[in-house]
Amino acid sequence: MRSGLDTLSPVQRSVFLISEAEVSCDMDGIDSFVGSHEPAVLLEASEAFSAVGASAIATGLQEIARASPAADEGLLARVNKLICNRSGYDAESIARYVASHT
């Protein structure tokens, strides 16, 4: 039986991971997002951010995934700030991504 992320289509997974990262960073900090996922999921989130134009966030999440579980606090703080500021993307870029993949 499939559950969680496995029940979502690739586009839905991308949007969900972006949204989850935003909420986690806004409420509890990036540690909560990173601590909830294996490096493979962090890399998938990186791809999702890249797909909507957030290349700095994507690169940061790749670095975190490679360093997991011992990512540098400075790196975590930088990526947290980028996500909280929605750097490189907005709701319209997410909508364009979804529209181009449906």
Buried (B, 14 or more C-beta within 10 A) or exposed (E): EEEEBEEBEEBEBBBBBBEBBBEBBEEEBBBBBBEEBEBEBBBBBBBBBBBBBBBBBBBBBBBBBEBBEEBEEEBBEBBBBBBBEBBBBEEEBBEBBBEEEE
